[in-house]
């Protein structure tokens, strides 16, 4: 898989259940938890107004 956009990473993660996957990127990928403290990341961004 080439690229580290949201779609590429999601597809690579799903493929990894069935095959060996290599993610090729220019820079190291920084992963963040999608559900910190049990809530979706977008919930927290909205609550803290970080997305505005």
C-alpha positions in Angstrom: 0.0 0.0 0.0 1.4 3.4 -1.0 0.4 6.5 1.0 -0.6 7.2 4.5 -3.9 9.0 4.0 -6.9 7.9 6.1 -8.2 5.7 3.3 -4.9 4.0 2.6 -4.3 3.2 6.3 -7.8 1.9 6.8 -7.6 -0.4 3.8 -4.1 -1.6 4.8 -5.4 -2.4 8.3 -8.3 -4.4 6.8 -6.0 -6.2 4.4 -3.6 -7.1 7.2 -6.2 -9.5 8.5 -5.8 -11.6 5.3 -2.3 -10.9 3.9 1.1 -9.4 4.7 0.9 -5.6 4.1 3.6 -3.0 3.8 2.7 0.7 4.1 5.1 2.9 2.1 5.3 6.6 3.0 7.6 9.5 2.8 7.6 10.2 6.5 6.8 8.0 9.6 3.1 7.6 10.2 1.8 9.0 13.5 -1.2 7.0 14.7 -3.8 8.4 17.1 -6.4 6.6 19.0 -9.8 6.9 17.3 -11.7 6.5 20.5 -9.8 8.0 23.4 -11.5 7.6 26.8 -14.3 5.5 25.1 -15.5 8.4 22.9 -14.9 9.0 19.2 -12.1 11.5 18.5 -14.6 13.8 16.7 -16.7 14.0 19.9 -13.7 15.4 21.8 -12.8 17.8 19.0 -16.4 19.1 19.1 -16.5 19.3 22.9 -13.2 21.2 23.1 -14.0 23.3 20.0 -10.7 22.2 18.5 -12.2 21.6 15.1 -13.4 25.1 14.6 
